[in-house]
């Protein structure tokens, strides 16, 4: 979100400057402004557009301060060879961002080492729709990128070797942002141990594959610098949460969790020990109406989440699977309209989805506070 906001401001400032200066030709723009415009474009597009222009533009393309972003998706072998000769190798020391697809890796057929040793200043790497085999090979060579601070991996298959994957990710000393997505959940291998030699520098970690309490505690114990976490957590009966060593993350301020089969008391124990400085909490829960409990949430927030400023809760549950009477659930929901929630600008709504009359679905969630704030100000104005 921060990067999107900076991008919007930059776009506005560029447009405003061009408008105020009455510039009608691209050649009249300063080098600084051209660099700002280039920042929005893929370098392959920039090269094709400007390489055959005047000497000034050709010189700009080889400026060592230029931040180059390259995306190579589904392209032919001949196109890749052209890009490799004309763009990648001549600018290898200026490339900061690289986006690769799995199909490209298959078509190219080169060793995993050569992909990265050619780009020693690479900071951002995206591996899109990559298969497990290629991912495991590539991870072994990522330590050749000393400047790598952002890594996005989108696997087209279930993650097979979670131990291997995380042990190699945690070795990357400059890594600050990591997003790991997989096509589906794989239970073929659990995370049994993480190399205690490495403490990860990751500050923002996102993952879509499911983790047990045991697994996430092991991983978080090696990511003590974490500030933002987004994950999917499910509960199993093998390891009681009371026996786990829950790490304390004093820097964690943003937490987004999808909970699967997680009991409320276990979630309370986990979060109350995990993040004392949490500011933003977003929770999504399926088929667990016990979370619709205003008293327990209020106690949890006032006792352990005292720094919380944003609270987003989304609960959906099939009414026929719940032990509680629907009218009792509605009464519990109404308790969320108390002064405690209103003073914090946290508002809630519910609806009963009857698309399947045999399985009515209760949906309870928070609302956008700005809409209510506007309505409240409008009422004051009318008074």
C-alpha positions in Angstrom: 0.0 0.0 0.0 2.8 2.4 0.8 4.5 1.8 -2.6 1.1 2.3 -4.3 0.7 5.6 -2.6 4.2 6.7 -3.6 3.5 5.6 -7.1 0.2 7.7 -7.3 2.0 10.8 -5.9 4.8 10.4 -8.3 2.4 10.1 -11.2 0.6 13.2 -10.1 3.8 15.2 -9.7 5.1 14.2 -13.2 1.8 15.1 -14.8 1.6 18.4 -13.0 5.2 19.3 -13.9 4.6 18.5 -17.6 1.4 20.5 -17.5 3.0 23.6 -15.8 6.1 23.6 -18.0 4.0 23.3 -21.2 6.3 20.6 -22.6 5.1 19.3 -25.9 8.1 17.1 -26.9 9.6 14.2 -24.9 13.1 15.5 -25.8 12.4 18.6 -23.7 12.1 16.7 -20.5 15.0 16.6 -18.1 17.0 13.4 -17.4 15.6 13.3 -13.9 12.0 13.4 -15.1 12.7 10.8 -17.8 14.1 8.5 -15.1 10.9 8.9 -13.1 8.9 8.0 -16.2 11.1 5.0 -16.9 10.4 3.7 -13.3 6.9 2.9 -14.4 8.0 0.8 -17.4 9.6 -2.5 -18.1 13.1 -1.9 -19.4 12.5 -4.2 -22.5 9.8 -1.7 -23.5 12.1 1.2 -22.8 14.9 -0.3 -24.9 12.6 -1.0 -27.9 11.2 2.5 -27.7 14.4 4.6 -27.2 17.4 2.6 -28.4 17.1 3.8 -31.9 16.5 7.4 -31.0 19.0 10.2 -30.7 22.4 9.9 -28.9 21.0 11.4 -25.7 18.4 8.7 -25.2 20.9 6.0 -26.0 23.2 7.4 -23.4 20.4 7.4 -20.8 19.8 3.7 -21.4 23.4 3.0 -20.2 23.3 5.4 -17.2 24.6 3.4 -14.2 22.1 5.0 -11.9 19.1 3.8 -13.9 17.0 1.3 -11.9 16.2 -1.5 -14.5 13.1 -3.6 -14.1 12.7 -6.6 -16.5 9.8 -9.0 -16.9 10.3 -12.0 -19.1 7.1 -14.0 -19.3 5.7 -16.3 -22.1 8.1 -15.3 -24.9 9.6 -17.3 -27.7 13.1 -18.7 -27.6 14.3 -16.4 -30.3 12.8 -13.3 -28.5 14.6 -14.4 -25.3 17.9 -14.9 -27.0 17.5 -11.4 -28.5 16.8 -9.9 -25.1 19.6 -11.8 -23.5 22.2 -10.5 -26.0 20.9 -7.0 -26.4 19.5 -6.1 -23.0 20.3 -8.6 -20.2 24.1 -9.0 -20.6 24.9 -5.4 -21.6 22.9 -4.1 -18.6 23.6 -6.9 -16.1 25.1 -4.6 -13.5 22.1 -2.2 -13.6 19.3 -4.7 -13.4 17.6 -4.4 -10.0 14.3 -6.2 -10.6 13.7 -9.4 -12.6 10.5 -11.3 -13.2 10.8 -14.8 -14.6 8.2 -17.4 -15.6 8.5 -21.1 -15.3 7.9 -21.6 -19.0 10.9 -19.4 -19.7 13.2 -21.5 -17.5 12.1 -24.7 -19.2 12.5 -23.2 -22.7 15.9 -21.7 -22.0 17.3 -24.8 -20.4 20.3 -23.1 -18.7 21.6 -24.0 -15.3 20.2 -22.3 -12.3 23.5 -20.7 -11.3 23.8 -18.7 -14.5 20.4 -17.0 -14.1 21.6 -15.2 -11.0 25.4 -14.8 -11.2 24.9 -12.5 -14.2 23.0 -10.0 -12.1 25.0 -9.2 -9.0 23.0 -6.1 -8.1 19.6 -7.7 -8.3 17.3 -6.5 -5.5 13.8 -7.8 -6.5 13.1 -11.3 -7.9 9.8 -12.8 -8.9 9.4 -16.4 -9.9 6.0 -16.9 -11.4 4.2 -20.2 -11.8 7.4 -22.1 -11.2 7.4 -25.9 -10.6 8.8 -27.4 -7.5 11.8 -29.0 -9.2 13.0 -25.7 -10.6 12.2 -23.9 -7.3 14.4 -26.2 -5.3 17.3 -25.9 -7.7 17.1 -22.1 -7.8 16.9 -21.7 -4.0 20.3 -23.3 -3.8 21.9 -20.4 -5.7 20.0 -17.4 -4.4 22.8 -16.7 -1.9 24.8 -15.5 -5.0 22.6 -12.4 -4.9 24.0 -10.3 -2.0 21.6 -7.4 -2.6 18.4 -9.5 -2.9 15.8 -7.8 -0.6 12.5 -8.8 -2.2 11.5 -12.3 -3.3 8.1 -13.4 -4.7 7.6 -17.1 -5.4 4.4 -18.4 -7.0 4.6 -22.2 -7.3 2.3 -24.0 -9.8 2.6 -27.1 -7.6 2.3 -28.0 -3.9 5.4 -27.3 -1.9 7.2 -30.6 -1.5 10.2 -29.8 0.7 9.2 -27.2 3.2 12.2 -27.7 5.4 14.6 -27.3 2.4 12.7 -24.2 1.2 12.7 -22.3 4.5 16.2 -23.2 5.5 17.5 -21.7 2.2 15.2 -18.6 2.4 16.5 -17.8 5.9 20.1 -17.9 4.7 19.5 -14.8 2.5 21.1 -12.0 4.6 19.6 -9.0 2.8 16.1 -10.4 2.3 13.4 -8.0 3.8 10.2 -9.0 1.8 9.2 -12.6 1.0 5.9 -13.8 -0.5 5.5 -17.6 -1.0 2.4 -18.9 -2.8 1.6 -22.4 -3.8 -1.1 -23.9 -6.0 -2.6 -26.0 -3.2 -1.7 -27.3 0.2 0.6 -30.3 0.4 0.9 -32.4 3.5 3.7 -34.5 2.1 6.3 -33.0 4.4 5.9 -31.0 7.6 8.4 -28.5 8.8 10.3 -30.5 11.4 13.3 -28.3 12.1 14.9 -25.0 11.1 18.6 -24.5 11.1 19.3 -22.5 14.3 22.5 -21.1 12.7 20.4 -18.6 10.6 18.2 -15.8 11.9 16.3 -14.3 9.0 16.4 -10.6 8.2 12.8 -10.8 6.7 10.5 -8.0 7.9 7.5 -8.7 5.7 6.5 -12.3 5.2 3.4 -13.5 3.2 2.5 -17.2 2.6 -0.7 -18.8 1.3 0.1 -22.4 2.2 -1.3 -23.7 5.5 0.9 -23.9 8.6 0.2 -25.6 11.9 0.8 -23.9 15.2 3.9 -26.0 15.6 5.3 -25.0 12.2 4.6 -21.3 12.5 6.2 -21.1 15.9 9.4 -22.8 14.5 9.5 -20.3 11.6 8.7 -17.2 13.7 11.5 -18.1 16.1 13.9 -17.5 13.3 12.2 -14.3 12.0 12.5 -12.0 15.1 12.8 -8.9 12.9 9.3 -9.5 11.4 7.1 -6.4 11.1 4.3 -7.7 8.9 2.9 -11.3 8.6 0.2 -12.8 6.5 -0.4 -16.5 6.7 -2.9 -19.4 6.8 -3.1 -21.2 10.2 -4.8 -24.5 10.8 -5.0 -26.6 14.0 -4.1 -30.2 14.3 -4.6 -32.5 17.3 -1.1 -33.9 17.4 0.6 -31.1 19.3 -1.3 -29.2 22.0 -0.6 -25.5 21.7 0.0 -25.1 25.5 3.2 -27.2 25.0 4.6 -24.9 22.3 7.2 -22.2 22.8 5.5 -19.2 21.2 8.1 -16.6 20.2 7.6 -12.9 21.2 7.9 -10.6 18.2 8.3 -7.1 19.5 8.5 -5.5 16.0 5.4 -7.2 14.6 2.7 -4.5 13.9 0.6 -6.0 11.1 -0.9 -9.4 11.2 -3.3 -11.0 8.7 -4.5 -14.6 9.4 -6.8 -17.1 7.9 -7.8 -19.6 10.5 -8.9 -23.1 9.7 -10.3 -25.3 12.4 -8.6 -23.1 15.1 -10.4 -22.9 18.4 -10.8 -19.5 20.0 -8.9 -20.3 23.2 -5.9 -21.5 21.2 -5.9 -18.4 19.1 -6.1 -16.3 22.2 -3.1 -18.0 23.7 -1.1 -17.7 20.5 -1.7 -14.0 19.8 -1.5 -12.8 23.4 2.1 -14.1 23.6 3.1 -13.3 20.1 2.8 -9.6 19.4 2.5 -7.1 22.2 2.9 -4.1 19.8 0.3 -5.2 17.2 -1.4 -2.3 15.5 -3.3 -3.9 12.6 -5.1 -7.2 12.9 -7.2 -8.8 10.1 -8.7 -12.2 10.8 -10.7 -14.5 8.5 -12.5 -17.5 9.9 -14.7 -20.2 8.3 -17.3 -22.3 10.2 -16.5 -21.2 13.8 -19.2 -19.2 15.3 -17.5 -19.2 18.8 -15.5 -16.2 17.5 -18.7 -14.2 17.6 -18.1 -13.4 21.3 -17.9 -9.7 22.1 -16.8 -10.1 25.7 -13.8 -12.3 24.8 -12.7 -10.0 22.0 -12.9 -7.0 24.2 -10.9 -8.7 27.0 -8.3 -9.9 24.6 -7.9 -6.4 23.1 -7.8 -4.5 26.3 -5.4 -7.0 28.0 -3.0 -7.9 25.3 -3.6 -5.8 22.1 -3.5 -2.4 23.6 -1.7 -0.8 20.6 -4.4 -2.0 18.1 -5.7 0.7 15.8 -7.3 -1.4 13.0 -9.4 -4.5 13.6 -10.9 -6.4 10.6 -12.9 -9.5 11.4 -14.6 -11.8 8.9 -16.6 -14.9 10.0 -18.7 -17.2 7.9 -20.4 -20.3 9.3 -23.1 -22.7 8.2 -25.9 -22.4 10.8 -26.8 -26.1 10.7 -23.3 -27.0 11.9 -23.4 -24.8 15.0 -24.5 -25.8 18.5 -25.8 -22.3 19.2 -29.3 -21.2 18.5 -29.4 -18.5 15.7 -31.2 -16.0 17.9 -28.4 -16.3 20.5 -25.9 -15.6 17.8 -27.8 -12.5 16.7 -27.8 -11.3 20.3 -24.0 -11.9 20.5 -23.6 -9.8 17.3 -25.6 -6.9 18.7 -23.2 -6.7 21.6 -20.6 -5.5 19.1 -22.5 -2.2 18.8 -21.4 -1.0 22.2 -19.5 2.2 23.0 -16.2 0.2 23.2 -16.3 -0.5 19.5 -17.9 2.8 18.4 -15.2 4.9 20.0 -12.5 3.0 18.1 -14.5 3.4 14.8 -14.9 -0.4 14.5 -18.3 -1.2 13.0 -19.9 -4.6 12.2 -22.6 -6.0 10.1 -24.1 -9.5 9.5 -26.3 -11.2 6.9 -27.7 -14.6 6.4 -27.0 -16.0 3.0 -29.9 -18.2 1.8 -28.6 -19.1 -1.6 -28.8 -22.7 -0.4 -31.9 -22.9 1.7 -30.9 -26.2 3.2 -27.6 -24.7 4.4 -28.1 -21.1 5.4 -24.8 -19.2 5.9 -24.2 -16.6 8.6 -21.7 -13.9 7.5 -20.4 -11.5 10.2 -17.7 -8.9 9.4 -16.4 -5.4 10.0 -17.3 -2.5 7.9 -15.3 0.3 6.4 -15.1 2.9 9.2 -14.9 5.8 6.8 -18.4 5.3 5.5 -19.7 5.5 9.1 -17.5 8.4 9.9 -18.9 10.3 6.9 -22.5 9.4 8.0 -21.8 10.6 11.5 -20.4 13.9 10.4 -23.3 14.4 8.0 -25.8 13.9 10.9 -23.9 16.4 13.0 -24.0 18.9 10.1 -27.8 18.4 9.7 -28.3 19.0 13.5 
